[in-house]
Amino acid sequence: MGVTMGSPATRGAASSERVIRSRAPGQAKSRGECRRVKWIRVSAILGFCALVGGGCGSDLTIGQPLGPESVKNDPVDSSVPSPSVDFSGPQPLDAFDGELVGEIEAARNRLVASCMADAGFPQLANAGVGTSVRNPFFALRIREGLFGPDTQEQAVRYGYLPFWLWEAEPELPKVVSSEPGFNAAYDVCLAGIAEVIAAVGGDALDRYWDIGNRITWEFRESIGVLPDAEPIFDDWLACMSTEGYVGGSVGAYLSVAYPPAFFGIQTGSWEQVVAPESPALRADEIALLEPGDHGTYLVSAGEQELGLADVRCKIEVGFWPRIFPLLIANQGAILADYQADLAELTPKVEGIARELLRLEESA
């Protein structure tokens, strides 16, 4: 029953970044790995890139969740109930509006795509830039899957795949370019939108992103050391021993906090990822790179069996009804350190969103 939080959302101070090569799902973007590649932001999760003056090998951006499509026969016992906690209610860290951040990033990208089309480069708009809107801080909410599978169906279908990889979103194509005019126009369009954002809210959006990253990190790091949570895990381990899974003390478990590793169970694997090849561009050429097949996660039989036992024991020891109030209290303690900043910044960020919407409507 390990904590499976997502990595904190990341955002550079500039919206045009030197982009990464292929990275694993959930892995943060790094800068400067490929000097000839420019990142054109679609959202905090999905992106387009423009290759300037030649390719850098097979560059594949994997940032959206990938849902498994192939699992073994379903051994679900329909008599086992789901967790008796309502995850849909308000939570303290809802005070940080990640949905608003996602809407702003998507609007920014749509405005850049529109500006590019006006400059004679409609490729970004044609590729769907800004059509995907997603909260880059969705992992701030307490939800099913935070400690591994919480239902029999999840155990069978996902095993111990992190919850942020459960549901698939369609991958969008990339625009690749060796056209200097394209890249110059993009920089001009991006700078123009940045000026609008700065005129309305100053550095509020960058500061808001920074707070979101810090809150996400603090929430993730604090889950494994919740006050008063040790008896809950102690009861869960005792139940798991009756299921045939014996691994050691509570302290030993919390130092690992990942059931497959603690109990020595082999997890599943990804089928081979097929990356689309970057086209060999001629000079001054712009091309569309279609999305590739990101593969399928295959849950192992041992992982399924462990997950099913995990779910049964969570329910038997009342795991979620006991730990949920501790998590809520923990969120409240984290929020207390940022309430003044959020009170200052939230109205400014809302103003930025309204101005970008106004610009879209008047375009």
Contacts in CASP RR format, 6 or more apart in sequence:
PFRMAT RR
TARGET T0000
AUTHOR 0000-0000-0000
METHOD contacts of the structure
MODEL  1
MGVTMGSPATRGAASSERVIRSRAPGQAKSRGECRRVKWIRVSAILGFCA
LVGGGCGSDLTIGQPLGPESVKNDPVDSSVPSPSVDFSGPQPLDAFDGEL
VGEIEAARNRLVASCMADAGFPQLANAGVGTSVRNPFFALRIREGLFGPD
TQEQAVRYGYLPFWLWEAEPELPKVVSSEPGFNAAYDVCLAGIAEVIAAV
GGDALDRYWDIGNRITWEFRESIGVLPDAEPIFDDWLACMSTEGYVGGSV
GAYLSVAYPPAFFGIQTGSWEQVVAPESPALRADEIALLEPGDHGTYLVS
AGEQELGLADVRCKIEVGFWPRIFPLLIANQGAILADYQADLAELTPKVE
GIARELLRLEESA
1 147 0 8 1.000
1 148 0 8 1.000
1 233 0 8 1.000
1 236 0 8 1.000
1 259 0 8 1.000
1 310 0 8 1.000
1 314 0 8 1.000
1 319 0 8 1.000
2 147 0 8 1.000
2 148 0 8 1.000
2 160 0 8 1.000
2 257 0 8 1.000
2 258 0 8 1.000
2 259 0 8 1.000
3 146 0 8 1.000
3 147 0 8 1.000
3 220 0 8 1.000
3 223 0 8 1.000
3 224 0 8 1.000
3 257 0 8 1.000
4 145 0 8 1.000
4 146 0 8 1.000
4 147 0 8 1.000
4 148 0 8 1.000
4 160 0 8 1.000
4 162 0 8 1.000
4 163 0 8 1.000
4 164 0 8 1.000
5 139 0 8 1.000
5 146 0 8 1.000
5 162 0 8 1.000
5 216 0 8 1.000
5 219 0 8 1.000
5 220 0 8 1.000
5 223 0 8 1.000
6 26 0 8 1.000
6 139 0 8 1.000
6 162 0 8 1.000
6 164 0 8 1.000
6 216 0 8 1.000
6 220 0 8 1.000
7 26 0 8 1.000
7 27 0 8 1.000
7 28 0 8 1.000
8 28 0 8 1.000
8 212 0 8 1.000
8 213 0 8 1.000
8 214 0 8 1.000
8 216 0 8 1.000
8 217 0 8 1.000
8 220 0 8 1.000
9 44 0 8 1.000
9 136 0 8 1.000
9 137 0 8 1.000
9 209 0 8 1.000
9 212 0 8 1.000
9 213 0 8 1.000
9 216 0 8 1.000
10 28 0 8 1.000
10 29 0 8 1.000
10 44 0 8 1.000
10 213 0 8 1.000
11 44 0 8 1.000
11 136 0 8 1.000
11 206 0 8 1.000
11 209 0 8 1.000
11 213 0 8 1.000
12 209 0 8 1.000
13 206 0 8 1.000
15 41 0 8 1.000
15 108 0 8 1.000
15 190 0 8 1.000
15 194 0 8 1.000
16 38 0 8 1.000
16 39 0 8 1.000
16 40 0 8 1.000
16 41 0 8 1.000
16 186 0 8 1.000
16 187 0 8 1.000
16 190 0 8 1.000
17 29 0 8 1.000
17 31 0 8 1.000
17 38 0 8 1.000
17 39 0 8 1.000
17 41 0 8 1.000
18 31 0 8 1.000
18 32 0 8 1.000
18 33 0 8 1.000
18 34 0 8 1.000
18 35 0 8 1.000
18 37 0 8 1.000
18 38 0 8 1.000
18 39 0 8 1.000
19 29 0 8 1.000
19 33 0 8 1.000
19 34 0 8 1.000
19 37 0 8 1.000
19 38 0 8 1.000
19 39 0 8 1.000
19 49 0 8 1.000
19 59 0 8 1.000
19 61 0 8 1.000
20 29 0 8 1.000
20 30 0 8 1.000
20 31 0 8 1.000
20 32 0 8 1.000
20 33 0 8 1.000
20 34 0 8 1.000
20 59 0 8 1.000
20 61 0 8 1.000
21 33 0 8 1.000
21 34 0 8 1.000
21 56 0 8 1.000
21 57 0 8 1.000
21 59 0 8 1.000
21 60 0 8 1.000
22 58 0 8 1.000
22 59 0 8 1.000
22 60 0 8 1.000
22 61 0 8 1.000
22 62 0 8 1.000
22 273 0 8 1.000
22 275 0 8 1.000
23 29 0 8 1.000
23 30 0 8 1.000
23 61 0 8 1.000
23 62 0 8 1.000
23 63 0 8 1.000
24 62 0 8 1.000
25 62 0 8 1.000
25 63 0 8 1.000
25 65 0 8 1.000
25 66 0 8 1.000
25 164 0 8 1.000
25 165 0 8 1.000
26 63 0 8 1.000
26 162 0 8 1.000
26 164 0 8 1.000
26 165 0 8 1.000
29 39 0 8 1.000
34 56 0 8 1.000
34 59 0 8 1.000
35 56 0 8 1.000
36 51 0 8 1.000
36 52 0 8 1.000
36 53 0 8 1.000
36 54 0 8 1.000
36 55 0 8 1.000
36 56 0 8 1.000
37 49 0 8 1.000
37 50 0 8 1.000
37 51 0 8 1.000
37 52 0 8 1.000
37 55 0 8 1.000
37 56 0 8 1.000
37 59 0 8 1.000
38 49 0 8 1.000
38 50 0 8 1.000
38 51 0 8 1.000
38 52 0 8 1.000
38 183 0 8 1.000
38 186 0 8 1.000
39 47 0 8 1.000
39 48 0 8 1.000
39 49 0 8 1.000
40 47 0 8 1.000
40 48 0 8 1.000
40 49 0 8 1.000
40 50 0 8 1.000
40 109 0 8 1.000
40 112 0 8 1.000
40 124 0 8 1.000
40 129 0 8 1.000
40 175 0 8 1.000
40 186 0 8 1.000
41 47 0 8 1.000
41 48 0 8 1.000
41 105 0 8 1.000
41 108 0 8 1.000
41 109 0 8 1.000
42 48 0 8 1.000
42 106 0 8 1.000
42 109 0 8 1.000
42 128 0 8 1.000
42 129 0 8 1.000
42 130 0 8 1.000
42 132 0 8 1.000
42 172 0 8 1.000
43 102 0 8 1.000
43 105 0 8 1.000
43 106 0 8 1.000
43 109 0 8 1.000
43 130 0 8 1.000
43 132 0 8 1.000
43 133 0 8 1.000
43 134 0 8 1.000
43 136 0 8 1.000
44 101 0 8 1.000
44 102 0 8 1.000
44 105 0 8 1.000
44 134 0 8 1.000
44 136 0 8 1.000
45 63 0 8 1.000
45 64 0 8 1.000
45 132 0 8 1.000
45 134 0 8 1.000
45 136 0 8 1.000
45 169 0 8 1.000
46 61 0 8 1.000
46 63 0 8 1.000
46 64 0 8 1.000
46 132 0 8 1.000
46 134 0 8 1.000
46 169 0 8 1.000
46 171 0 8 1.000
46 172 0 8 1.000
47 61 0 8 1.000
47 172 0 8 1.000
47 174 0 8 1.000
48 124 0 8 1.000
48 127 0 8 1.000
48 129 0 8 1.000
48 172 0 8 1.000
48 173 0 8 1.000
48 174 0 8 1.000
48 175 0 8 1.000
49 59 0 8 1.000
49 61 0 8 1.000
49 174 0 8 1.000
49 175 0 8 1.000
49 176 0 8 1.000
50 175 0 8 1.000
50 176 0 8 1.000
50 177 0 8 1.000
50 182 0 8 1.000
50 183 0 8 1.000
50 186 0 8 1.000
51 59 0 8 1.000
51 176 0 8 1.000
51 177 0 8 1.000
51 178 0 8 1.000
51 278 0 8 1.000
51 281 0 8 1.000
52 177 0 8 1.000
52 178 0 8 1.000
52 180 0 8 1.000
52 183 0 8 1.000
53 178 0 8 1.000
53 281 0 8 1.000
54 178 0 8 1.000
54 281 0 8 1.000
55 176 0 8 1.000
55 278 0 8 1.000
55 281 0 8 1.000
56 278 0 8 1.000
57 278 0 8 1.000
58 275 0 8 1.000
58 276 0 8 1.000
58 277 0 8 1.000
58 278 0 8 1.000
59 278 0 8 1.000
60 273 0 8 1.000
60 275 0 8 1.000
60 276 0 8 1.000
60 292 0 8 1.000
61 174 0 8 1.000
62 273 0 8 1.000
62 294 0 8 1.000
64 134 0 8 1.000
64 168 0 8 1.000
64 169 0 8 1.000
64 171 0 8 1.000
65 164 0 8 1.000
65 165 0 8 1.000
65 166 0 8 1.000
65 167 0 8 1.000
65 168 0 8 1.000
65 169 0 8 1.000
66 165 0 8 1.000
66 168 0 8 1.000
66 294 0 8 1.000
66 295 0 8 1.000
66 297 0 8 1.000
67 158 0 8 1.000
67 161 0 8 1.000
67 165 0 8 1.000
67 166 0 8 1.000
67 167 0 8 1.000
67 168 0 8 1.000
67 296 0 8 1.000
67 297 0 8 1.000
68 157 0 8 1.000
68 158 0 8 1.000
68 161 0 8 1.000
68 296 0 8 1.000
68 297 0 8 1.000
68 298 0 8 1.000
68 299 0 8 1.000
69 296 0 8 1.000
70 296 0 8 1.000
70 298 0 8 1.000
71 156 0 8 1.000
71 157 0 8 1.000
71 298 0 8 1.000
71 299 0 8 1.000
71 304 0 8 1.000
72 156 0 8 1.000
72 299 0 8 1.000
72 301 0 8 1.000
72 304 0 8 1.000
74 153 0 8 1.000
74 156 0 8 1.000
75 156 0 8 1.000
75 304 0 8 1.000
75 308 0 8 1.000
76 152 0 8 1.000
76 153 0 8 1.000
76 156 0 8 1.000
77 152 0 8 1.000
77 308 0 8 1.000
78 152 0 8 1.000
80 152 0 8 1.000
80 311 0 8 1.000
80 312 0 8 1.000
80 315 0 8 1.000
81 315 0 8 1.000
82 150 0 8 1.000
82 151 0 8 1.000
83 144 0 8 1.000
83 150 0 8 1.000
83 151 0 8 1.000
83 314 0 8 1.000
83 315 0 8 1.000
83 319 0 8 1.000
83 320 0 8 1.000
84 318 0 8 1.000
84 320 0 8 1.000
84 321 0 8 1.000
85 320 0 8 1.000
85 321 0 8 1.000
85 324 0 8 1.000
87 141 0 8 1.000
87 142 0 8 1.000
87 143 0 8 1.000
87 144 0 8 1.000
91 141 0 8 1.000
91 142 0 8 1.000
91 328 0 8 1.000
91 331 0 8 1.000
92 328 0 8 1.000
92 331 0 8 1.000
92 332 0 8 1.000
92 334 0 8 1.000
92 335 0 8 1.000
93 140 0 8 1.000
93 141 0 8 1.000
93 215 0 8 1.000
93 219 0 8 1.000
93 331 0 8 1.000
93 332 0 8 1.000
93 334 0 8 1.000
93 335 0 8 1.000
94 141 0 8 1.000
95 335 0 8 1.000
95 339 0 8 1.000
95 342 0 8 1.000
96 137 0 8 1.000
96 140 0 8 1.000
96 211 0 8 1.000
96 212 0 8 1.000
96 215 0 8 1.000
96 335 0 8 1.000
96 338 0 8 1.000
96 342 0 8 1.000
97 346 0 8 1.000
97 349 0 8 1.000
98 135 0 8 1.000
98 136 0 8 1.000
98 137 0 8 1.000
98 138 0 8 1.000
98 140 0 8 1.000
98 212 0 8 1.000
99 135 0 8 1.000
100 349 0 8 1.000
100 350 0 8 1.000
100 353 0 8 1.000
101 135 0 8 1.000
101 136 0 8 1.000
101 137 0 8 1.000
101 205 0 8 1.000
101 208 0 8 1.000
101 209 0 8 1.000
101 349 0 8 1.000
102 133 0 8 1.000
102 134 0 8 1.000
102 135 0 8 1.000
102 136 0 8 1.000
103 133 0 8 1.000
103 353 0 8 1.000
104 205 0 8 1.000
104 349 0 8 1.000
104 352 0 8 1.000
104 353 0 8 1.000
104 356 0 8 1.000
105 136 0 8 1.000
106 130 0 8 1.000
106 131 0 8 1.000
106 132 0 8 1.000
106 133 0 8 1.000
107 130 0 8 1.000
107 353 0 8 1.000
107 356 0 8 1.000
107 357 0 8 1.000
107 360 0 8 1.000
108 193 0 8 1.000
108 197 0 8 1.000
108 356 0 8 1.000
109 124 0 8 1.000
109 129 0 8 1.000
109 130 0 8 1.000
110 125 0 8 1.000
110 129 0 8 1.000
110 130 0 8 1.000
110 131 0 8 1.000
110 360 0 8 1.000
111 189 0 8 1.000
111 193 0 8 1.000
111 356 0 8 1.000
111 359 0 8 1.000
111 360 0 8 1.000
111 363 0 8 1.000
112 124 0 8 1.000
112 129 0 8 1.000
112 186 0 8 1.000
112 189 0 8 1.000
112 190 0 8 1.000
112 193 0 8 1.000
113 124 0 8 1.000
113 125 0 8 1.000
113 128 0 8 1.000
113 129 0 8 1.000
113 130 0 8 1.000
114 125 0 8 1.000
114 360 0 8 1.000
114 363 0 8 1.000
115 185 0 8 1.000
115 188 0 8 1.000
115 189 0 8 1.000
115 192 0 8 1.000
115 193 0 8 1.000
116 122 0 8 1.000
116 123 0 8 1.000
116 124 0 8 1.000
116 125 0 8 1.000
116 182 0 8 1.000
116 185 0 8 1.000
116 186 0 8 1.000
116 189 0 8 1.000
117 124 0 8 1.000
117 125 0 8 1.000
119 185 0 8 1.000
119 188 0 8 1.000
119 189 0 8 1.000
120 185 0 8 1.000
121 179 0 8 1.000
121 181 0 8 1.000
121 182 0 8 1.000
121 185 0 8 1.000
121 186 0 8 1.000
121 286 0 8 1.000
123 175 0 8 1.000
123 177 0 8 1.000
123 182 0 8 1.000
123 286 0 8 1.000
123 288 0 8 1.000
124 175 0 8 1.000
126 288 0 8 1.000
127 172 0 8 1.000
127 173 0 8 1.000
127 174 0 8 1.000
127 175 0 8 1.000
127 288 0 8 1.000
128 172 0 8 1.000
129 172 0 8 1.000
131 172 0 8 1.000
132 169 0 8 1.000
132 170 0 8 1.000
132 172 0 8 1.000
134 169 0 8 1.000
137 212 0 8 1.000
137 215 0 8 1.000
137 216 0 8 1.000
138 164 0 8 1.000
139 164 0 8 1.000
139 216 0 8 1.000
139 220 0 8 1.000
140 212 0 8 1.000
140 215 0 8 1.000
140 216 0 8 1.000
140 219 0 8 1.000
142 324 0 8 1.000
142 327 0 8 1.000
142 328 0 8 1.000
142 331 0 8 1.000
143 163 0 8 1.000
144 150 0 8 1.000
144 151 0 8 1.000
144 154 0 8 1.000
144 163 0 8 1.000
145 154 0 8 1.000
145 163 0 8 1.000
146 163 0 8 1.000
146 223 0 8 1.000
147 314 0 8 1.000
147 319 0 8 1.000
147 323 0 8 1.000
148 154 0 8 1.000
148 159 0 8 1.000
148 160 0 8 1.000
148 163 0 8 1.000
148 259 0 8 1.000
148 307 0 8 1.000
148 310 0 8 1.000
149 155 0 8 1.000
149 158 0 8 1.000
149 159 0 8 1.000
149 160 0 8 1.000
149 307 0 8 1.000
149 310 0 8 1.000
149 311 0 8 1.000
150 311 0 8 1.000
150 314 0 8 1.000
150 320 0 8 1.000
151 311 0 8 1.000
152 308 0 8 1.000
152 311 0 8 1.000
154 166 0 8 1.000
154 311 0 8 1.000
155 304 0 8 1.000
155 307 0 8 1.000
155 308 0 8 1.000
155 310 0 8 1.000
155 311 0 8 1.000
156 299 0 8 1.000
156 304 0 8 1.000
156 308 0 8 1.000
157 299 0 8 1.000
158 165 0 8 1.000
158 166 0 8 1.000
158 297 0 8 1.000
158 299 0 8 1.000
159 267 0 8 1.000
159 268 0 8 1.000
159 299 0 8 1.000
159 303 0 8 1.000
159 304 0 8 1.000
159 307 0 8 1.000
160 258 0 8 1.000
160 259 0 8 1.000
160 260 0 8 1.000
160 267 0 8 1.000
160 303 0 8 1.000
160 306 0 8 1.000
160 307 0 8 1.000
161 297 0 8 1.000
161 299 0 8 1.000
165 297 0 8 1.000
170 291 0 8 1.000
171 291 0 8 1.000
171 292 0 8 1.000
171 294 0 8 1.000
172 291 0 8 1.000
173 288 0 8 1.000
173 289 0 8 1.000
173 290 0 8 1.000
173 291 0 8 1.000
174 288 0 8 1.000
174 289 0 8 1.000
174 291 0 8 1.000
175 286 0 8 1.000
175 287 0 8 1.000
175 288 0 8 1.000
175 289 0 8 1.000
176 278 0 8 1.000
176 279 0 8 1.000
176 281 0 8 1.000
176 286 0 8 1.000
176 287 0 8 1.000
176 288 0 8 1.000
176 289 0 8 1.000
177 183 0 8 1.000
177 281 0 8 1.000
177 285 0 8 1.000
177 286 0 8 1.000
177 287 0 8 1.000
178 281 0 8 1.000
178 282 0 8 1.000
178 283 0 8 1.000
178 284 0 8 1.000
178 285 0 8 1.000
178 286 0 8 1.000
179 284 0 8 1.000
179 285 0 8 1.000
179 286 0 8 1.000
180 284 0 8 1.000
182 286 0 8 1.000
193 356 0 8 1.000
196 355 0 8 1.000
196 356 0 8 1.000
196 359 0 8 1.000
197 205 0 8 1.000
197 352 0 8 1.000
197 355 0 8 1.000
197 356 0 8 1.000
200 348 0 8 1.000
200 351 0 8 1.000
200 352 0 8 1.000
200 355 0 8 1.000
201 348 0 8 1.000
201 349 0 8 1.000
201 351 0 8 1.000
201 352 0 8 1.000
202 348 0 8 1.000
204 345 0 8 1.000
204 348 0 8 1.000
204 349 0 8 1.000
204 352 0 8 1.000
205 348 0 8 1.000
205 349 0 8 1.000
205 352 0 8 1.000
207 341 0 8 1.000
207 345 0 8 1.000
208 345 0 8 1.000
208 346 0 8 1.000
208 349 0 8 1.000
211 338 0 8 1.000
211 341 0 8 1.000
211 342 0 8 1.000
211 345 0 8 1.000
214 338 0 8 1.000
215 334 0 8 1.000
215 335 0 8 1.000
215 338 0 8 1.000
218 334 0 8 1.000
219 330 0 8 1.000
219 331 0 8 1.000
219 334 0 8 1.000
222 330 0 8 1.000
222 334 0 8 1.000
223 327 0 8 1.000
223 330 0 8 1.000
224 254 0 8 1.000
224 257 0 8 1.000
225 254 0 8 1.000
226 323 0 8 1.000
226 326 0 8 1.000
226 327 0 8 1.000
226 330 0 8 1.000
227 326 0 8 1.000
228 326 0 8 1.000
229 323 0 8 1.000
229 326 0 8 1.000
230 250 0 8 1.000
230 251 0 8 1.000
230 254 0 8 1.000
232 317 0 8 1.000
232 319 0 8 1.000
232 322 0 8 1.000
232 323 0 8 1.000
233 250 0 8 1.000
233 253 0 8 1.000
233 254 0 8 1.000
234 250 0 8 1.000
235 317 0 8 1.000
236 313 0 8 1.000
236 314 0 8 1.000
236 317 0 8 1.000
236 319 0 8 1.000
237 247 0 8 1.000
237 248 0 8 1.000
237 250 0 8 1.000
237 253 0 8 1.000
239 312 0 8 1.000
239 313 0 8 1.000
239 316 0 8 1.000
239 317 0 8 1.000
240 246 0 8 1.000
240 259 0 8 1.000
240 263 0 8 1.000
240 309 0 8 1.000
240 310 0 8 1.000
240 313 0 8 1.000
241 247 0 8 1.000
243 309 0 8 1.000
243 312 0 8 1.000
243 313 0 8 1.000
244 309 0 8 1.000
245 259 0 8 1.000
245 263 0 8 1.000
245 306 0 8 1.000
245 309 0 8 1.000
246 263 0 8 1.000
247 253 0 8 1.000
247 262 0 8 1.000
247 263 0 8 1.000
248 262 0 8 1.000
252 262 0 8 1.000
253 262 0 8 1.000
256 262 0 8 1.000
259 265 0 8 1.000
259 306 0 8 1.000
259 307 0 8 1.000
259 310 0 8 1.000
260 266 0 8 1.000
260 267 0 8 1.000
260 303 0 8 1.000
260 306 0 8 1.000
263 306 0 8 1.000
265 300 0 8 1.000
265 302 0 8 1.000
265 303 0 8 1.000
265 306 0 8 1.000
266 300 0 8 1.000
266 302 0 8 1.000
266 303 0 8 1.000
267 299 0 8 1.000
267 300 0 8 1.000
267 303 0 8 1.000
268 297 0 8 1.000
268 298 0 8 1.000
268 299 0 8 1.000
268 300 0 8 1.000
268 303 0 8 1.000
269 297 0 8 1.000
269 298 0 8 1.000
269 300 0 8 1.000
270 295 0 8 1.000
270 296 0 8 1.000
270 297 0 8 1.000
270 298 0 8 1.000
271 295 0 8 1.000
271 296 0 8 1.000
271 297 0 8 1.000
271 298 0 8 1.000
272 295 0 8 1.000
273 293 0 8 1.000
273 294 0 8 1.000
273 295 0 8 1.000
274 292 0 8 1.000
274 293 0 8 1.000
274 294 0 8 1.000
274 295 0 8 1.000
275 292 0 8 1.000
276 289 0 8 1.000
276 290 0 8 1.000
276 291 0 8 1.000
276 292 0 8 1.000
278 289 0 8 1.000
279 287 0 8 1.000
279 289 0 8 1.000
281 287 0 8 1.000
313 319 0 8 1.000
314 320 0 8 1.000
END
